Amino acid sequence: MSRYENDLLLIPGPTPMPPAVLRALSEPAYGHRTPQFSKNLESVTVRLREVFGTDGDVITLTASGTGGMEAAIANVHSPGDKILVVEIGAFGQRWAEISERYGLDVTTLGFEWGTAADPVAVDEALASSGAKSIAFTHNETSTGVTNPTKAILEVANKHGALSIIDAISGLMASELPMDAWGADIVVGGSQKAFAIPPGLAFVGMSERAWKATETATCPTFYFDLPAMRKSLGKWTTAYTGATTLVRALDVALDLLLTDGLEACIAAHHNRASAVRAAVKAMNLRLFPDERVASDSVTAVLPPEGIEPDAMRKDLGKRFGIHLAGGQKSLQGRIFRIAHLGVIEPYQILGALACLEITLRAHGHGGFELGAGVAAAQAYFEGYQG
């Protein structure tokens, strides 16, 4: 971290936390078997159903998003079950790794990083593999790409395949109405658009998914979703609940849903659009095709001769602004600007100004100082949200 006490995290999690959330986190701890916790758990569960777009149960786990992914795989499968994993980046690969660990018969359908999945290819792979289920990423933060989730779900439902979606970085930032689109399992995480610390995972389940738990034989203990569902019926948790995080989530949802879910999604789109306009005005190129670019995080190719990780390090040290680097095969090849959660336009504009200074200090002279900021300003000027 820099010398600043309040650095700005423009990384795809953890994300900046608003003052009201920080105040909630600083309040005294309370018990997980108390009326207060039951009240908070009920409040967040009702609103998580709104976020997920489902009338069904959404389970809150004390775990990271990966814990939610593991729970999703383990609770609806038996060893040897066939699963199709659609992979467009690092987190798509994680679905395959978890599935293999549980002894599933995994077929991976991979696409070039920086592109989205092709529903036609998914259709063909489901037909040829005979997979019981399909797992994929709604929004791939490693590449800055959003998948055509609705189209993939249409294909999955055509084949009767159980659909399992990593929406950890996409929920509240892009559209994914679970019931309307026919999704079976959707996984979320607290440290993304929800604007609270890491530590909670959310798993929304369709009735078809709950039915699948009745015959699944993969072992579970802590991640036993039917046991968690039974406890949720009493507004409690099967094991120790993360009381302070649930209280903070209650406060965060108040803020994020003040104007409704559609407004929250629109705000993410507009921040992303402003950042993309700025990136192009700085004479930089997006890593993905802009038609599939994520509204959660913008992946950028550095100018020739500029080492992105060194540039990011200097940006953090000099200005207290932190961007993300590339992952796995993209390490040292891209940098990423996240715009998740509660981030105001003035923070975006300030970060872009500091990024311009840092890029020029590292030798990128292919733009006029202020060009990126001006492009983002022009976008925000036309957006009244």
C-alpha positions in Angstrom: 0.0 0.0 0.0 1.0 3.6 -0.5 1.5 6.2 2.2 -2.2 7.1 1.9 -4.7 5.8 4.5 -7.5 5.5 2.0 -6.1 4.0 -1.2 -8.5 3.4 -4.0 -8.9 -0.2 -5.1 -9.9 -0.5 -8.7 -9.3 -4.2 -8.7 -12.0 -6.9 -9.2 -12.3 -7.6 -5.5 -12.0 -6.6 -2.8 -13.8 -3.4 -3.9 -14.1 0.0 -2.2 -16.5 0.0 0.8 -18.7 3.0 1.5 -18.6 4.7 4.9 -21.9 3.2 6.0 -20.5 -0.3 5.5 -17.3 0.6 7.3 -19.3 1.9 10.3 -21.4 -1.4 10.3 -18.2 -3.4 10.3 -16.8 -1.4 13.3 -19.8 -2.1 15.5 -19.5 -4.6 18.4 -19.7 -8.3 17.5 -22.9 -10.2 18.3 -23.9 -13.9 18.5 -24.9 -16.0 15.6 -27.8 -17.6 17.5 -29.5 -14.3 18.4 -32.7 -12.6 17.2 -30.5 -9.8 15.7 -28.6 -12.2 13.4 -31.9 -13.9 12.4 -33.3 -10.4 11.5 -30.2 -9.5 9.5 -30.1 -12.9 7.7 -33.8 -12.7 6.8 -33.3 -9.1 5.5 -30.4 -10.0 3.3 -31.9 -13.2 2.0 -35.1 -11.5 0.8 -33.0 -8.9 -1.1 -30.6 -11.5 -2.4 -33.6 -13.1 -4.1 -34.2 -9.8 -5.8 -30.5 -9.6 -6.9 -30.5 -13.2 -8.2 -33.9 -12.7 -9.8 -35.4 -15.8 -8.2 -38.3 -16.8 -6.0 -36.2 -19.7 -4.6 -33.8 -19.9 -1.8 -30.4 -18.2 -1.9 -28.0 -19.7 0.6 -25.4 -17.5 2.3 -22.1 -19.4 3.1 -19.2 -18.3 5.2 -16.6 -18.8 2.4 -15.0 -17.2 -0.5 -16.6 -17.4 -4.0 -14.6 -20.5 -4.7 -16.3 -22.1 -1.7 -19.6 -21.4 -3.3 -18.4 -22.9 -6.6 -17.2 -26.1 -4.8 -20.6 -26.3 -3.0 -22.4 -26.0 -6.3 -20.4 -28.9 -7.8 -20.4 -31.2 -4.8 -24.1 -31.0 -4.0 -25.6 -32.0 -7.3 -23.2 -34.6 -8.7 -21.9 -38.1 -8.1 -18.4 -39.3 -9.0 -18.3 -40.2 -12.7 -21.1 -37.8 -13.7 -20.4 -36.0 -17.0 -20.0 -32.3 -17.0 -19.2 -29.8 -19.7 -17.0 -26.9 -18.6 -17.1 -23.8 -20.9 -13.8 -22.0 -20.4 -12.9 -18.5 -21.6 -10.4 -17.6 -18.9 -8.8 -18.4 -15.5 -12.1 -18.8 -13.6 -13.6 -21.1 -16.2 -10.5 -23.3 -15.6 -11.4 -23.4 -11.9 -14.7 -25.1 -12.7 -12.7 -27.9 -14.4 -10.3 -28.2 -11.5 -13.1 -28.5 -8.9 -15.0 -31.0 -11.0 -11.9 -33.2 -11.5 -11.2 -33.1 -7.7 -14.7 -34.6 -7.1 -14.2 -37.3 -9.7 -16.4 -36.0 -12.4 -16.0 -36.9 -16.1 -15.0 -33.4 -17.4 -15.1 -32.2 -21.0 -13.7 -28.8 -21.4 -14.8 -26.5 -24.3 -12.2 -23.7 -24.4 -12.2 -20.5 -26.3 -9.5 -18.0 -27.0 -8.9 -15.7 -24.0 -10.4 -12.3 -24.8 -13.4 -13.8 -26.6 -16.8 -15.0 -25.4 -18.2 -18.5 -25.7 -20.0 -19.4 -28.9 -23.5 -20.8 -28.1 -23.5 -22.9 -31.3 -20.3 -24.6 -30.2 -21.8 -25.1 -26.7 -24.8 -26.7 -28.4 -22.6 -29.1 -30.3 -20.5 -30.0 -27.3 -23.5 -30.8 -25.1 -24.9 -33.0 -27.9 -21.7 -34.9 -28.3 -20.7 -35.2 -24.7 -24.0 -36.2 -23.2 -23.2 -34.1 -20.2 -25.5 -34.1 -17.2 -24.5 -30.5 -16.4 -22.7 -27.5 -17.8 -20.6 -25.0 -15.8 -19.4 -21.7 -17.0 -18.5 -18.1 -16.0 -21.0 -15.3 -16.5 -18.4 -12.6 -16.3 -14.7 -13.6 -16.7 -12.6 -11.1 -14.7 -9.3 -12.5 -15.9 -10.0 -11.4 -19.5 -12.6 -8.7 -19.0 -15.3 -10.6 -21.0 -19.0 -11.2 -20.3 -20.4 -14.4 -21.8 -23.7 -14.6 -23.7 -25.3 -16.2 -20.6 -28.9 -16.1 -21.8 -28.0 -17.8 -25.1 -25.9 -20.5 -23.3 -28.8 -21.2 -20.9 -31.2 -21.6 -23.7 -28.9 -24.3 -25.2 -28.4 -25.9 -21.8 -32.1 -26.1 -21.2 -32.7 -27.5 -24.7 -30.4 -30.5 -23.8 -31.8 -30.8 -20.2 -28.4 -30.1 -18.7 -28.2 -28.7 -15.2 -26.6 -25.2 -15.5 -24.1 -24.0 -13.0 -22.9 -20.4 -13.3 -20.0 -18.5 -11.7 -21.6 -15.0 -11.4 -19.3 -13.9 -8.6 -18.1 -10.7 -10.4 -21.2 -10.3 -12.5 -24.1 -10.1 -10.1 -25.4 -6.5 -9.6 -23.1 -5.4 -12.4 -24.8 -7.1 -15.4 -28.1 -8.7 -16.1 -28.7 -12.3 -14.9 -32.3 -12.9 -13.9 -32.0 -16.5 -12.7 -35.6 -17.7 -13.0 -36.5 -15.8 -16.2 -33.4 -17.2 -18.0 -33.8 -20.7 -16.6 -30.6 -21.0 -14.6 -30.2 -23.8 -12.1 -27.3 -22.7 -9.8 -25.9 -19.2 -9.6 -22.9 -18.4 -7.4 -22.0 -15.0 -6.0 -19.4 -13.5 -3.7 -19.4 -10.6 -1.2 -16.2 -8.8 -2.2 -17.3 -7.8 -5.7 -20.3 -5.5 -6.5 -21.7 -6.1 -3.1 -19.0 -3.8 -1.7 -18.2 -5.6 1.5 -15.1 -7.6 2.5 -14.4 -11.2 1.3 -15.9 -13.9 3.4 -19.4 -14.6 2.1 -20.5 -16.7 -0.9 -24.1 -16.9 -2.2 -25.6 -19.9 -3.9 -29.0 -19.6 -5.6 -30.7 -22.9 -6.5 -33.6 -23.8 -8.7 -36.0 -26.6 -7.7 -34.4 -28.8 -10.3 -31.1 -28.3 -8.6 -32.5 -29.0 -5.2 -34.0 -32.2 -6.7 -30.5 -33.2 -7.9 -29.1 -33.0 -4.4 -31.3 -35.9 -3.4 -29.4 -38.4 -5.5 -25.9 -36.8 -5.5 -23.2 -38.8 -3.7 -20.2 -36.5 -3.8 -19.2 -36.0 -0.2 -20.0 -32.8 1.6 -19.9 -31.7 5.3 -19.4 -28.0 5.7 -20.8 -27.3 2.2 -24.0 -29.4 2.7 -26.5 -27.1 1.0 -29.7 -29.1 2.0 -28.6 -28.8 5.6 -28.1 -25.0 5.1 -31.5 -24.7 3.5 -33.1 -26.4 6.4 -31.4 -23.9 8.8 -32.4 -21.0 6.6 -36.0 -22.0 7.1 -35.5 -21.0 10.7 -33.5 -17.8 9.7 -30.3 -19.3 11.1 -27.2 -21.0 9.7 -26.1 -24.6 10.0 -22.7 -23.5 11.4 -21.3 -20.3 12.8 -22.5 -17.5 10.6 -20.3 -14.5 9.8 -22.4 -12.1 11.8 -20.5 -8.9 11.1 -20.3 -9.5 7.4 -24.1 -10.3 7.2 -24.8 -7.0 9.0 -22.5 -5.2 6.6 -24.2 -6.8 3.7 -27.6 -5.6 5.0 -26.3 -2.1 5.0 -24.7 -2.4 1.6 -27.8 -3.8 0.0 -29.7 -0.8 1.4 -27.3 1.5 -0.5 -27.0 -0.5 -3.7 -30.7 -1.1 -4.2 -31.9 2.3 -3.2 -33.0 3.0 -6.8 -33.5 -0.7 -7.7 -31.4 -3.4 -9.3 -31.8 -2.0 -12.8 -30.3 1.3 -11.7 -27.3 -0.5 -10.1 -26.6 -2.4 -13.2 -26.9 0.7 -15.3 -24.4 2.5 -13.1 -21.9 -0.2 -13.7 -22.5 0.0 -17.4 -21.9 3.7 -17.5 -18.8 3.6 -15.4 -17.4 0.9 -17.7 -18.3 2.9 -20.8 -16.6 6.0 -19.4 -13.4 4.0 -18.7 -13.4 2.3 -22.1 -13.8 5.8 -23.8 -10.9 7.0 -21.7 -8.7 4.0 -22.6 -9.2 4.6 -26.3 -8.5 8.3 -25.9 -5.2 7.5 -24.2 -4.3 5.6 -27.4 -4.5 2.2 -25.6 -6.3 -0.9 -26.8 -8.8 -3.1 -25.0 -7.8 -6.7 -24.6 -11.2 -8.2 -25.5 -13.5 -7.3 -28.4 -15.5 -4.4 -27.1 -18.8 -6.1 -28.1 -18.2 -8.6 -25.3 -16.3 -6.3 -22.9 -17.3 -6.6 -19.2 -19.0 -3.9 -17.2 -17.2 -5.2 -14.1 -13.6 -4.8 -15.2 -11.8 -3.4 -18.3 -8.8 -5.3 -19.5 -6.2 -3.2 -21.3 -3.2 -4.0 -23.4 -0.2 -1.8 -22.4 1.6 0.3 -25.0 4.6 -1.4 -26.6 7.7 -1.2 -24.4 5.8 -0.6 -21.2 5.8 -3.3 -18.5 2.3 -3.2 -17.0 3.1 -4.6 -13.6 5.8 -2.0 -13.0 3.5 0.7 -14.2 0.8 -0.5 -11.8 3.2 -0.6 -8.9 4.2 3.0 -9.5 0.6 4.1 -9.8 -0.1 2.6 -6.4 3.0 3.9 -4.8 2.7 7.5 -6.1 -1.0 8.0 -6.0 -2.6 5.3 -3.9 -4.6 3.9 -6.8 -4.4 0.2 -7.4 -5.2 -1.7 -10.6 -5.1 -5.4 -11.3 -2.6 -7.3 -13.4 -3.0 -10.3 -15.7 -3.5 -13.8 -14.5 -1.9 -17.1 -15.6 -1.0 -16.7 -19.4 -1.9 -13.0 -19.3 0.5 -12.2 -16.4 2.7 -9.3 -17.6 0.6 -8.8 -20.7 -2.4 -6.7 -19.6 -3.6 -4.5 -16.8 -7.2 -4.3 -15.5 -9.3 -1.4 -14.3 -12.3 -2.6 -12.2 -15.4 -0.5 -11.7 -17.3 -2.7 -9.3 -19.5 -1.8 -6.4 -19.9 1.7 -4.9 -17.5 3.8 -7.0 -18.4 7.4 -7.9 -17.6 9.2 -11.2 -15.2 11.6 -9.4 -13.1 8.6 -8.3 -13.0 7.2 -11.8 -12.0 10.6 -13.2 -9.3 11.1 -10.6 -7.9 7.6 -11.2 -7.8 8.1 -14.9 -5.9 11.4 -14.4 -3.3 9.6 -12.3 -3.1 6.7 -14.8 -2.3 9.2 -17.6 0.5 10.7 -15.6 2.0 7.3 -14.8 1.7 6.1 -18.4 3.6 9.1 -19.6 6.2 8.7 -16.9 6.8 5.1 -18.3 7.2 6.4 -21.8 3.8 6.4 -23.4 3.6 9.6 -25.3 1.0 8.7 -27.8 -1.7 11.0 -26.4 -2.2 14.5 -25.0 -2.3 14.7 -21.2 -6.0 15.0 -20.2 -7.3 13.2 -23.2 -8.6 10.2 -21.3 -10.1 12.3 -18.6 -11.9 14.5 -21.1 -13.3 11.4 -22.9 -14.7 10.1 -19.6 -16.0 13.5 -18.7 -17.8 13.7 -22.0 -19.5 10.4 -21.3 -20.5 11.3 -17.8 -21.8 14.7 -18.9 -24.3 12.9 -21.1 -25.2 10.5 -18.3 -27.5 11.9 -15.7 -27.6 8.8 -13.4 
